[in-house]
Amino acid sequence: MLRLLQRVEAPAGDAGRRRPLAKPLRVIFEDESLAVVFKPAGIAVQGGISSQPSLRELLVGSVAPSRNSTAEPLWRPQHVHRLDAPTSGLLVVAKTGQALRALSASFADRTVRKRYRAVVAMPTRAAATAGDGDVQEIILPLSGQQARTLWRTIRRHASSRYGEIALVDLWPHTGRTHQLRRHMAALGQPIIGDSKYWPAELPEAGGGLLLSAVELELPHPCTGDELRVEISQPSEFDSFLDSHR
């Protein structure tokens, strides 16, 4: 006779072969089908550094298993999309097989709306063409594929180091590699801390990439109702804006 044993709560961080987790991920929303967690900057969604806990380990230590036995509960929660390692923000995690399939289809069909917040440098030539408060569009192919981003300047001010710096919202309508970083660099408004696409003529900005996924809207995988999750921008954004005038 076979008995099905179902794990109903996440084990302690030091149980079995699981390494202790100094700081589990912050869970923004959770139900029996999915969770939305905050991924800090520096954590790779795929792979990572062996000296620190992987995203998979962090998810197991942060998200409770589903108790919905009819929805194919997953042994390990599974992320449904990706964020670049230096990008922080909201990450959707499936807790059941049914949710994983439905959420994956939603991302593939582009029915998930994502909003990012970033701090960008605006040299004089870029600042002159930036419309404050107006949603603007950039359509620029990346690696031979169509790529479209909407963006809006929230506020900006003069900076002795960069000419001007600005707080912007970004809405990617396609999901190309490094799309937001490459599009903003192409506009002449590179994202602060972007070592890969930072123009050589500007002073370098250390301290990490100031780009974060702050809002998600998606159909719930079970009910189909719209689920909207929103967080405030990271505190480092305000600190940088205040210290570079």
MOURKA-V983842 format. One record per helix or strand of 2 or more residues. SS is the DSSP state (~ for helix, > for strand). FROM is the first residue (numbers start at 0). LEN is the number of residues. If there is no record, write none. Layout:
ss:SS from:FROM len:LEN
ss:SS from:FROM len:LEN
//
This chain:
ss:> from:25 len:5
ss:> from:33 len:6
ss:~ from:54 len:8
ss:~ from:68 len:3
ss:> from:72 len:7
ss:> from:87 len:9
ss:~ from:96 len:12
ss:> from:112 len:10
ss:~ from:123 len:4
ss:> from:135 len:4
ss:> from:147 len:12
ss:> from:162 len:10
ss:~ from:178 len:8
ss:> from:210 len:9
ss:> from:225 len:5
ss:~ from:234 len:9
//
